[in-house]
Amino acid sequence: MKAEIIAVGTELLTGQIVNTNAQFLSEKFAELGIDVFYQTVVGDNENRLLSVIDIASSRSNLVVLCGGLGPTDDDLTKQTLAKYLGRHLEFDEQAVQRLDAFFATRPQFTRTPNNERQAQLIAGSVPLQNTTGLAVGGIIEQNAVTYVVLPGPPSELIPMVTDQLVPYLTQSNQRLYSRVLRFFGIGESQLVTVLADVIKDQTDPTIAPYAKTGEVTLRLSTKAVSEEAAGLKLDKLEERIMAIKTLDGVSLSDLHYGYGDDNSLARTAFDLLKEKGKTVTAAESLTAGLFQASLAEFSGASQVFSGGFVTYSMEEKAKMLKIPLTDLQAHGVVSAFTAEKMADQARKLTDSDFGLGLTGVAGPQELEKQPAGTVFIGFASKEKVYSLKLELGSRSRSDIRYITVLHAFNLIRQTLLKD
């Protein structure tokens, strides 16, 4: 189904109010699997509105008109659509009763003849009752086009759409289902390159890549009559994606770490630590506690993390982590040796299963003749100690620190999955 949204009101064109209704409707229709191809704003003018309705009817099979249902002369949406369809207006009994009740309980308001317009709808329409206002909405089908008339105020439109229009449309339409795949260790450009054939062939389901700081997500979307039917189609596409290899020969399944918009590498690593009953600590220089703060975001963090260290200066590294100062001076702060020592000593001092040491150059100036973006991450367990060197280039300080923490969590994830 192809939808078009027509917002009626001169105040929208002059910028007096913002057209939030179009955004709300587009989101709702996307959830239902209805494609919104056009959005139009037109003033309170019969000829221009007739022209817009005619254009919409020629290219869309769901035309939704918002606004212009009030009692004044410039509220002409129902009247104009009725004229276009060659139908008359009639009163909806339930809307009349609501109008009667409103004025019966509010004697301070004077009921005038133009108030009656709010209880009218186009003959043959399915009424959409207004639970928060007086103007009745409606749905009418003619010449293979479904027309929907809605009030303009969001306080009236939103409940009418949610409670009445959505159930009506759901009866005869597929819904849109999505699945988000999260990848770490590959950039958007390379991911799109290796998926070029899949993206080129896409019809339904579709693939949409999104780049985030340090990672990439793929949103797979499909239209289906049920979640189960959608799952079968999405499973098939996901299986095809996971079998593809990067330009370096790494399977995308190895770079995939989770699902969902709200997931993260930190969450994934935290859940694995809890699941396997392991603990972690960190000694942070470059990241100044960001790794530890990320762990503390999750309820139950004390089960996997009892404490750690923030050691910026060389002297504090020596004092707090009990590393000989002469060794640190010989190797430098930005080195594999220092990262590994930080990780190992932090683990031993807190009696943790894993220790991480994060050190490097956030920039913008170089340090120890190492350019900004040079990072070393030490990893220590009871069995081994090693380090990872990153060259993150000319990024912002915050991005370098954030991406370093992502790599630290990924080291934990990979280690726990291997175990």
The 8 nearest C-alpha neighbors of each residue, nearest first, counted from 0:
[[1, 33, 34, 60, 2, 61, 59, 172],
 [2, 0, 34, 59, 60, 35, 61, 33],
 [3, 1, 61, 35, 59, 62, 34, 60],
 [2, 4, 37, 62, 35, 38, 59, 63],
 [3, 5, 38, 63, 62, 64, 39, 6],
 [6, 4, 64, 39, 40, 63, 38, 7],
 [5, 7, 40, 65, 64, 39, 41, 66],
 [8, 6, 41, 66, 42, 65, 40, 67],
 [9, 7, 42, 43, 10, 11, 41, 66],
 [8, 10, 42, 12, 11, 43, 13, 41],
 [9, 11, 13, 15, 8, 12, 16, 14],
 [12, 10, 14, 9, 16, 13, 8, 15],
 [11, 13, 9, 14, 10, 42, 40, 8],
 [14, 12, 10, 11, 15, 9, 16, 8],
 [13, 15, 11, 16, 12, 10, 17, 9],
 [16, 14, 10, 13, 11, 17, 12, 9],
 [15, 17, 14, 11, 10, 18, 13, 12],
 [18, 16, 19, 11, 14, 15, 20, 10],
 [17, 19, 20, 21, 11, 16, 22, 6],
 [20, 18, 22, 21, 17, 23, 153, 24],
 [21, 19, 23, 22, 18, 24, 153, 65],
 [22, 20, 24, 23, 19, 25, 18, 4],
 [21, 23, 25, 19, 20, 24, 26, 18],
 [24, 22, 20, 26, 21, 25, 27, 19],
 [25, 23, 27, 21, 26, 22, 28, 20],
 [26, 24, 28, 22, 27, 23, 21, 29],
 [25, 27, 29, 23, 24, 28, 22, 30],
 [28, 26, 24, 30, 29, 25, 23, 31],
 [27, 29, 33, 31, 25, 30, 26, 24],
 [30, 28, 32, 26, 31, 27, 33, 25],
 [29, 31, 175, 27, 28, 32, 174, 26],
 [32, 30, 174, 28, 29, 175, 33, 173],
 [31, 33, 175, 174, 29, 30, 222, 173],
 [34, 32, 28, 0, 29, 31, 1, 35],
 [33, 35, 1, 2, 36, 0, 32, 29],
 [36, 34, 2, 3, 37, 1, 25, 33],
 [35, 37, 34, 3, 2, 1, 38, 59],
 [38, 36, 3, 35, 4, 39, 2, 55],
 [37, 39, 4, 3, 5, 40, 36, 21],
 [40, 38, 5, 6, 4, 41, 37, 3],
 [39, 41, 6, 5, 7, 42, 38, 12],
 [42, 40, 7, 8, 6, 48, 39, 43],
 [43, 41, 9, 8, 44, 7, 12, 40],
 [42, 44, 8, 9, 73, 7, 45, 41],
 [43, 45, 47, 42, 46, 48, 73, 41],
 [44, 46, 48, 47, 49, 79, 43, 75],
 [47, 45, 49, 48, 44, 50, 79, 51],
 [46, 48, 50, 49, 44, 45, 51, 41],
 [47, 49, 51, 45, 50, 46, 44, 52],
 [50, 48, 46, 52, 47, 51, 45, 53],
 [49, 51, 47, 53, 48, 52, 46, 54],
 [50, 52, 48, 54, 53, 49, 55, 47],
 [53, 51, 55, 49, 54, 50, 56, 48],
 [52, 54, 50, 56, 51, 55, 49, 57],
 [53, 55, 51, 57, 56, 52, 50, 58],
 [54, 56, 52, 57, 53, 58, 59, 51],
 [57, 55, 53, 54, 59, 58, 52, 60],
 [56, 58, 54, 55, 59, 53, 60, 52],
 [57, 59, 55, 56, 54, 60, 1, 3],
 [60, 58, 1, 2, 56, 61, 55, 57],
 [59, 61, 144, 1, 145, 2, 0, 62],
 [62, 60, 2, 145, 59, 144, 146, 1],
 [63, 61, 146, 3, 2, 4, 145, 147],
 [62, 64, 147, 4, 146, 5, 148, 3],
 [63, 65, 5, 148, 6, 147, 149, 4],
 [66, 64, 149, 6, 151, 150, 7, 148],
 [151, 67, 65, 150, 7, 68, 149, 6],
 [66, 68, 74, 76, 75, 69, 7, 8],
 [69, 67, 74, 66, 150, 134, 76, 117],
 [68, 70, 74, 67, 117, 71, 134, 116],
 [71, 69, 114, 113, 116, 117, 74, 72],
 [72, 70, 74, 73, 69, 113, 114, 75],
 [71, 73, 74, 70, 75, 113, 69, 43],
 [72, 74, 71, 75, 43, 67, 44, 69],
 [75, 73, 67, 69, 68, 72, 71, 76],
 [74, 76, 78, 67, 73, 77, 79, 68],
 [75, 77, 67, 79, 78, 80, 74, 68],
 [78, 76, 80, 79, 75, 81, 68, 120],
 [77, 79, 81, 75, 76, 80, 82, 88],
 [80, 78, 82, 76, 81, 77, 75, 45],
 [79, 81, 83, 77, 82, 78, 76, 84],
 [82, 80, 86, 84, 78, 79, 83, 121],
 [81, 83, 85, 79, 80, 84, 86, 78],
 [84, 82, 80, 81, 85, 79, 49, 86],
 [85, 83, 81, 82, 86, 80, 141, 79],
 [86, 84, 82, 83, 81, 87, 80, 79],
 [87, 85, 81, 84, 82, 122, 121, 88],
 [88, 86, 122, 81, 121, 89, 85, 82],
 [87, 89, 121, 120, 122, 119, 86, 81],
 [90, 88, 119, 120, 122, 121, 91, 87],
 [91, 89, 119, 118, 92, 120, 88, 95],
 [90, 92, 94, 93, 118, 119, 95, 89],
 [91, 93, 95, 94, 90, 96, 118, 97],
 [92, 94, 96, 95, 91, 97, 128, 118],
 [93, 95, 118, 97, 91, 96, 92, 135],
 [96, 94, 98, 92, 97, 93, 118, 99],
 [97, 95, 99, 93, 98, 94, 100, 92],
 [96, 98, 94, 100, 95, 99, 101, 93],
 [97, 99, 95, 101, 96, 100, 94, 133],
 [100, 98, 96, 97, 101, 102, 103, 95],
 [101, 99, 103, 97, 98, 102, 96, 104],
 [100, 102, 98, 99, 103, 104, 97, 105],
 [101, 103, 105, 104, 99, 100, 106, 98],
 [104, 102, 100, 101, 105, 99, 106, 98],
 [103, 105, 102, 101, 106, 100, 99, 107],
 [104, 106, 102, 107, 103, 108, 101, 100],
 [107, 105, 108, 104, 102, 103, 109, 110],
 [106, 108, 105, 109, 102, 104, 103, 110],
 [109, 107, 106, 105, 110, 102, 103, 101],
 [108, 110, 111, 107, 106, 102, 105, 114],
 [109, 111, 108, 114, 102, 112, 113, 115],
 [110, 112, 113, 114, 109, 115, 70, 108],
 [113, 111, 114, 115, 110, 116, 70, 109],
 [112, 114, 70, 115, 111, 116, 71, 117],
 [115, 113, 70, 112, 116, 111, 117, 110],
 [114, 116, 113, 117, 118, 112, 119, 70],
 [117, 115, 119, 114, 118, 113, 70, 69],
 [116, 118, 134, 115, 119, 69, 114, 70],
 [117, 119, 94, 116, 95, 115, 90, 135],
 [120, 118, 90, 89, 116, 117, 91, 88],
 [121, 119, 88, 89, 90, 122, 137, 91],
 [120, 122, 88, 124, 81, 87, 89, 123],
 [123, 121, 88, 124, 89, 87, 86, 120],
 [122, 124, 121, 139, 125, 120, 86, 140],
 [125, 123, 139, 138, 122, 137, 121, 126],
 [124, 126, 138, 137, 139, 127, 123, 136],
 [127, 125, 137, 136, 124, 128, 138, 135],
 [128, 126, 136, 137, 135, 163, 129, 125],
 [129, 127, 135, 126, 130, 136, 94, 159],
 [128, 130, 132, 135, 131, 133, 134, 159],
 [131, 129, 132, 128, 155, 159, 158, 133],
 [130, 132, 155, 129, 154, 133, 158, 159],
 [133, 131, 129, 130, 155, 134, 135, 154],
 [132, 134, 129, 117, 135, 98, 97, 94],
 [135, 133, 117, 68, 118, 132, 129, 69],
 [134, 136, 128, 129, 118, 127, 94, 117],
 [137, 135, 127, 149, 148, 126, 128, 134],
 [136, 138, 126, 127, 148, 125, 124, 147],
 [139, 137, 147, 125, 124, 146, 126, 148],
 [138, 140, 124, 146, 145, 125, 123, 147],
 [141, 139, 145, 144, 146, 143, 138, 142],
 [140, 142, 144, 143, 145, 139, 84, 146],
 [141, 143, 144, 140, 145, 56, 60, 84],
 [144, 142, 141, 60, 140, 145, 61, 56],
 [145, 143, 60, 141, 142, 140, 61, 146],
 [144, 146, 140, 61, 139, 60, 62, 141],
 [147, 145, 62, 139, 138, 63, 61, 140],
 [148, 146, 138, 63, 137, 64, 62, 149],
 [147, 149, 64, 137, 136, 63, 65, 138],
 [148, 150, 65, 136, 64, 156, 66, 147],
 [151, 149, 66, 156, 65, 68, 152, 155],
 [66, 150, 152, 65, 153, 156, 149, 67],
 [151, 153, 154, 155, 150, 156, 66, 20],
 [154, 152, 156, 155, 157, 151, 20, 19],
 [153, 155, 152, 156, 157, 131, 158, 132],
 [156, 154, 153, 131, 152, 157, 132, 158],
 [155, 157, 153, 159, 150, 158, 154, 160],
 [156, 158, 160, 159, 153, 155, 154, 161],
 [159, 157, 161, 160, 162, 156, 155, 154],
 [160, 158, 156, 157, 162, 163, 161, 129],
 [161, 159, 164, 157, 158, 163, 162, 165],
 [162, 160, 158, 165, 159, 163, 157, 164],
 [161, 163, 159, 158, 160, 164, 165, 166],
 [164, 162, 159, 160, 166, 165, 161, 167],
 [163, 165, 160, 167, 166, 168, 161, 162],
 [164, 166, 168, 167, 161, 163, 160, 169],
 [167, 165, 169, 168, 164, 163, 170, 162],
 [168, 166, 164, 165, 169, 170, 163, 171],
 [167, 169, 165, 170, 166, 171, 172, 164],
 [170, 168, 166, 172, 171, 167, 165, 31],
 [171, 169, 168, 167, 172, 166, 173, 165],
 [170, 172, 169, 168, 173, 167, 224, 166],
 [173, 171, 169, 170, 168, 174, 31, 32],
 [172, 174, 224, 223, 222, 32, 31, 175],
 [173, 175, 31, 32, 222, 223, 30, 224],
 [174, 176, 32, 222, 30, 31, 221, 29],
 [177, 175, 221, 220, 222, 174, 229, 226],
 [178, 176, 220, 219, 221, 218, 179, 175],
 [177, 179, 219, 218, 220, 180, 259, 176],
 [178, 180, 218, 259, 258, 217, 219, 260],
 [181, 179, 258, 217, 216, 257, 218, 178],
 [180, 182, 216, 257, 258, 255, 256, 215],
 [183, 181, 255, 254, 215, 256, 214, 216],
 [184, 182, 214, 254, 185, 255, 215, 181],
 [183, 185, 254, 182, 214, 186, 213, 215],
 [186, 184, 183, 190, 189, 187, 214, 182],
 [187, 185, 189, 188, 190, 215, 214, 184],
 [186, 188, 190, 189, 210, 215, 191, 185],
 [187, 189, 191, 190, 186, 192, 185, 193],
 [190, 188, 192, 191, 186, 187, 193, 185],
 [189, 191, 187, 192, 193, 188, 194, 186],
 [190, 192, 194, 188, 189, 193, 195, 187],
 [193, 191, 189, 195, 190, 194, 188, 187],
 [192, 194, 190, 195, 191, 245, 189, 244],
 [195, 193, 191, 197, 192, 196, 198, 190],
 [194, 196, 192, 198, 197, 193, 191, 199],
 [197, 195, 199, 198, 194, 200, 193, 192],
 [198, 196, 194, 200, 199, 195, 201, 240],
 [197, 199, 195, 201, 200, 196, 194, 206],
 [200, 198, 196, 197, 201, 195, 194, 202],
 [199, 201, 197, 198, 196, 202, 195, 205],
 [202, 200, 198, 205, 199, 203, 197, 204],
 [203, 201, 204, 205, 200, 199, 198, 221],
 [204, 202, 205, 221, 201, 222, 220, 232],
 [203, 205, 221, 220, 202, 219, 201, 206],
 [204, 206, 203, 220, 201, 219, 202, 221],
 [207, 205, 219, 218, 198, 217, 208, 220],
 [206, 208, 218, 217, 219, 209, 205, 220],
 [209, 207, 217, 216, 218, 206, 210, 215],
 [208, 210, 216, 215, 217, 211, 207, 187],
 [211, 209, 215, 187, 214, 216, 208, 212],
 [210, 212, 214, 215, 213, 209, 216, 187],
 [213, 211, 214, 210, 398, 402, 215, 401],
 [212, 214, 402, 211, 183, 215, 405, 184],
 [213, 215, 183, 211, 212, 182, 210, 186],
 [216, 214, 210, 182, 211, 209, 187, 181],
 [217, 215, 181, 209, 180, 208, 182, 210],
 [216, 218, 208, 180, 207, 179, 209, 219],
 [217, 219, 179, 207, 178, 206, 220, 208],
 [218, 220, 206, 178, 177, 205, 179, 217],
 [221, 219, 177, 205, 204, 176, 218, 178],
 [222, 220, 204, 176, 203, 175, 229, 223],
 [221, 223, 175, 174, 32, 173, 176, 229],
 [224, 222, 173, 229, 225, 174, 228, 221],
 [223, 225, 173, 174, 228, 222, 226, 172],
 [226, 224, 228, 227, 223, 229, 174, 173],
 [225, 227, 229, 228, 230, 176, 223, 224],
 [226, 228, 230, 225, 229, 231, 224, 223],
 [229, 227, 225, 231, 230, 226, 223, 224],
 [230, 228, 226, 223, 232, 227, 231, 233],
 [231, 229, 227, 233, 228, 232, 234, 226],
 [230, 232, 234, 228, 229, 233, 235, 227],
 [231, 233, 235, 229, 230, 234, 236, 228],
 [232, 234, 230, 236, 235, 231, 237, 229],
 [235, 233, 237, 231, 232, 236, 230, 238],
 [234, 236, 238, 232, 233, 237, 231, 239],
 [237, 235, 239, 233, 238, 234, 240, 232],
 [236, 238, 240, 234, 239, 235, 233, 241],
 [239, 237, 235, 241, 236, 240, 234, 242],
 [238, 240, 236, 237, 242, 241, 235, 243],
 [241, 239, 237, 242, 238, 243, 236, 251],
 [240, 242, 252, 251, 238, 243, 239, 237],
 [241, 243, 240, 239, 250, 238, 244, 251],
 [242, 244, 241, 240, 250, 251, 245, 239],
 [245, 243, 250, 249, 248, 251, 242, 246],
 [244, 246, 248, 249, 247, 193, 250, 251],
 [245, 247, 248, 244, 193, 249, 189, 192],
 [248, 246, 245, 249, 244, 250, 189, 185],
 [247, 249, 245, 244, 246, 250, 243, 251],
 [250, 248, 244, 245, 247, 251, 253, 246],
 [249, 251, 244, 252, 253, 243, 245, 242],
 [252, 250, 241, 254, 253, 244, 243, 255],
 [251, 253, 241, 255, 250, 254, 242, 243],
 [254, 252, 251, 250, 255, 249, 256, 241],
 [255, 253, 251, 182, 252, 183, 184, 256],
 [256, 254, 182, 252, 253, 181, 257, 251],
 [255, 257, 182, 181, 254, 183, 264, 258],
 [258, 256, 181, 255, 180, 262, 259, 267],
 [257, 259, 180, 179, 181, 262, 260, 178],
 [258, 260, 179, 262, 261, 180, 178, 257],
 [259, 261, 262, 179, 258, 263, 181, 216],
 [260, 262, 259, 263, 258, 266, 179, 257],
 [261, 263, 259, 260, 258, 266, 257, 264],
 [264, 262, 266, 265, 267, 261, 257, 181],
 [263, 265, 267, 266, 268, 408, 405, 409],
 [264, 266, 268, 263, 267, 408, 269, 293],
 [267, 265, 269, 263, 264, 268, 270, 262],
 [266, 268, 264, 270, 265, 269, 263, 271],
 [269, 267, 412, 271, 265, 270, 266, 408],
 [268, 270, 266, 272, 271, 267, 265, 273],
 [269, 271, 273, 267, 272, 268, 274, 266],
 [270, 272, 274, 268, 273, 269, 275, 267],
 [273, 271, 277, 269, 275, 270, 274, 276],
 [274, 272, 276, 270, 271, 275, 269, 303],
 [273, 275, 271, 272, 276, 270, 277, 269],
 [276, 274, 272, 273, 277, 271, 415, 270],
 [275, 277, 273, 274, 272, 278, 303, 302],
 [278, 276, 272, 275, 352, 303, 273, 279],
 [279, 277, 303, 352, 351, 304, 353, 272],
 [280, 278, 353, 351, 304, 354, 352, 303],
 [279, 281, 354, 307, 304, 346, 306, 355],
 [282, 280, 355, 307, 354, 356, 283, 345],
 [281, 283, 308, 356, 309, 341, 345, 307],
 [284, 282, 309, 357, 287, 286, 288, 356],
 [283, 285, 311, 358, 310, 287, 286, 357],
 [284, 286, 358, 359, 287, 283, 357, 361],
 [285, 287, 400, 289, 284, 288, 283, 357],
 [288, 286, 284, 283, 309, 285, 289, 311],
 [289, 287, 291, 290, 286, 309, 283, 292],
 [290, 288, 292, 286, 291, 287, 293, 404],
 [291, 289, 293, 288, 292, 404, 294, 286],
 [290, 292, 294, 288, 293, 289, 295, 281],
 [291, 293, 289, 295, 294, 290, 288, 296],
 [294, 292, 290, 291, 296, 295, 289, 265],
 [295, 293, 291, 296, 292, 297, 300, 290],
 [294, 296, 292, 297, 293, 300, 291, 298],
 [297, 295, 293, 294, 292, 298, 300, 291],
 [298, 296, 295, 300, 294, 299, 266, 293],
 [297, 299, 300, 296, 295, 301, 294, 302],
 [298, 300, 301, 302, 297, 303, 295, 273],
 [301, 299, 302, 295, 298, 297, 303, 304],
 [302, 300, 304, 303, 299, 305, 295, 298],
 [303, 301, 300, 299, 304, 273, 278, 305],
 [302, 304, 278, 301, 300, 279, 277, 272],
 [305, 303, 301, 279, 278, 306, 300, 302],
 [306, 304, 301, 303, 307, 280, 302, 349],
 [307, 305, 304, 280, 349, 308, 281, 291],
 [306, 308, 281, 280, 282, 345, 309, 305],
 [307, 309, 282, 310, 281, 283, 306, 345],
 [308, 310, 283, 282, 287, 288, 284, 311],
 [311, 309, 316, 284, 315, 312, 283, 308],
 [312, 310, 284, 309, 313, 315, 316, 285],
 [313, 311, 315, 314, 310, 316, 284, 332],
 [312, 314, 316, 315, 317, 311, 332, 327],
 [313, 315, 317, 312, 316, 318, 324, 310],
 [316, 314, 318, 317, 312, 310, 313, 319],
 [317, 315, 313, 310, 314, 320, 319, 318],
 [316, 318, 322, 321, 314, 324, 315, 320],
 [317, 319, 315, 321, 316, 320, 314, 322],
 [320, 318, 316, 315, 321, 317, 310, 308],
 [319, 321, 316, 322, 317, 318, 344, 345],
 [322, 320, 317, 318, 319, 323, 344, 316],
 [321, 323, 317, 320, 324, 316, 318, 340],
 [324, 322, 326, 325, 317, 321, 327, 318],
 [325, 323, 327, 317, 326, 328, 322, 314],
 [324, 326, 328, 323, 327, 329, 322, 330],
 [327, 325, 329, 324, 323, 328, 330, 322],
 [326, 328, 324, 330, 329, 325, 331, 337],
 [329, 327, 325, 331, 326, 330, 324, 332],
 [328, 330, 326, 327, 331, 325, 324, 332],
 [331, 329, 327, 328, 326, 334, 336, 332],
 [332, 330, 328, 327, 333, 329, 334, 337],
 [331, 333, 334, 337, 327, 313, 330, 358],
 [334, 332, 359, 331, 358, 375, 337, 367],
 [335, 333, 336, 337, 332, 331, 375, 338],
 [334, 336, 338, 337, 375, 386, 339, 377],
 [335, 337, 339, 334, 338, 340, 330, 327],
 [336, 338, 340, 334, 339, 335, 332, 341],
 [339, 337, 377, 356, 335, 341, 340, 336],
 [340, 338, 377, 342, 336, 341, 337, 386],
 [339, 341, 337, 343, 342, 338, 344, 336],
 [342, 340, 356, 338, 339, 344, 343, 282],
 [341, 343, 356, 355, 354, 339, 345, 377],
 [344, 342, 379, 340, 346, 345, 341, 354],
 [343, 345, 347, 346, 341, 342, 320, 340],
 [346, 344, 348, 342, 343, 347, 354, 341],
 [345, 347, 354, 351, 343, 344, 349, 348],
 [346, 348, 350, 344, 349, 345, 343, 351],
 [347, 349, 345, 346, 350, 344, 320, 351],
 [350, 348, 351, 346, 347, 345, 306, 280],
 [349, 351, 347, 346, 348, 352, 345, 278],
 [352, 350, 346, 278, 349, 279, 353, 280],
 [351, 353, 278, 380, 279, 277, 381, 346],
 [354, 352, 279, 380, 351, 379, 346, 278],
 [353, 355, 346, 342, 379, 280, 281, 279],
 [354, 356, 342, 281, 378, 377, 282, 280],
 [355, 357, 342, 377, 338, 341, 282, 376],
 [358, 356, 376, 283, 284, 338, 285, 375],
 [357, 359, 285, 284, 375, 374, 333, 338],
 [360, 358, 374, 333, 285, 373, 375, 361],
 [359, 361, 371, 362, 373, 372, 366, 374],
 [362, 360, 396, 371, 372, 399, 359, 363],
 [363, 361, 371, 364, 360, 365, 396, 372],
 [362, 364, 371, 361, 365, 396, 395, 393],
 [365, 363, 362, 371, 366, 370, 360, 361],
 [364, 366, 370, 371, 369, 368, 362, 363],
 [365, 367, 369, 368, 360, 364, 370, 371],
 [366, 368, 369, 365, 333, 331, 332, 370],
 [369, 367, 366, 365, 370, 333, 371, 364],
 [368, 370, 366, 367, 365, 373, 371, 360],
 [371, 369, 365, 373, 372, 368, 366, 360],
 [372, 370, 362, 360, 365, 361, 373, 363],
 [371, 373, 391, 392, 390, 360, 361, 374],
 [374, 372, 390, 360, 359, 371, 389, 370],
 [375, 373, 359, 389, 388, 358, 372, 360],
 [374, 376, 388, 358, 387, 335, 359, 338],
 [377, 375, 357, 387, 386, 356, 338, 388],
 [376, 378, 386, 339, 338, 356, 355, 342],
 [379, 377, 355, 385, 342, 384, 354, 386],
 [380, 378, 384, 354, 343, 342, 353, 383],
 [379, 381, 353, 382, 383, 352, 384, 354],
 [380, 382, 383, 352, 379, 353, 384, 346],
 [381, 383, 380, 384, 379, 352, 353, 385],
 [384, 382, 380, 379, 381, 385, 378, 343],
 [383, 385, 379, 378, 380, 339, 343, 386],
 [386, 384, 378, 377, 339, 379, 383, 387],
 [387, 385, 377, 376, 378, 335, 339, 375],
 [386, 388, 376, 375, 377, 389, 385, 335],
 [387, 389, 375, 374, 376, 386, 390, 373],
 [390, 388, 374, 373, 391, 375, 387, 372],
 [389, 391, 373, 372, 392, 374, 388, 371],
 [390, 392, 372, 389, 373, 399, 393, 394],
 [393, 391, 372, 390, 394, 371, 373, 370],
 [394, 392, 372, 371, 395, 391, 363, 362],
 [395, 393, 392, 398, 399, 396, 391, 372],
 [394, 396, 398, 397, 399, 393, 361, 362],
 [397, 395, 361, 399, 398, 362, 400, 394],
 [396, 398, 400, 395, 399, 401, 361, 394],
 [397, 399, 401, 395, 400, 396, 402, 394],
 [400, 398, 396, 402, 397, 401, 361, 403],
 [399, 401, 403, 397, 286, 398, 402, 396],
 [400, 402, 398, 404, 403, 399, 397, 405],
 [403, 401, 405, 399, 404, 213, 400, 398],
 [404, 402, 400, 406, 401, 405, 399, 407],
 [403, 405, 407, 401, 402, 406, 290, 408],
 [406, 404, 402, 408, 407, 403, 409, 401],
 [407, 405, 409, 403, 404, 408, 410, 402],
 [408, 406, 404, 410, 409, 405, 403, 411],
 [407, 409, 411, 405, 410, 406, 265, 268],
 [408, 410, 412, 406, 411, 407, 413, 405],
 [411, 409, 407, 413, 408, 412, 414, 406],
 [410, 412, 408, 414, 409, 413, 415, 268],
 [413, 411, 409, 268, 415, 410, 414, 416],
 [412, 414, 416, 410, 411, 415, 409, 417],
 [415, 413, 411, 417, 412, 416, 410, 418],
 [414, 416, 418, 412, 417, 413, 411, 271],
 [415, 417, 413, 418, 414, 412, 271, 411],
 [418, 416, 414, 415, 413, 412, 411, 410],
 [417, 415, 416, 414, 413, 275, 412, 411]]
